[in-house]
């Protein structure tokens, strides 16, 4: 199980990295690296996912300093936060940043 304080401390200490997929999805949604980190730093864990063969992960919901909602799925690799994917939660999949559609 992930702890949001560990995630925030990892980001603050530069112990984070993006998968190729996460970086591509970030660019597809016109998000900067800084916006993703802002969302992680003020976010909260929305869902925890058990090990599905690639390790445990969790879904963090956070907002940029400008109020843009971002979902970040992350795991842990080599004692760093590993960003698996990033996206802006939109209908019809999501009613709002906290509820699925």
Protein Blocks (a to p, Z undefined) as FASTA:
>chain_A
ZZfklmmmmmmnopacddfklmmmmmmnopafklmmmmmmmgccfbdcddehjapadddd
dddfkopacddddddeehiacdfbdcddddfkbmblkbcZZ
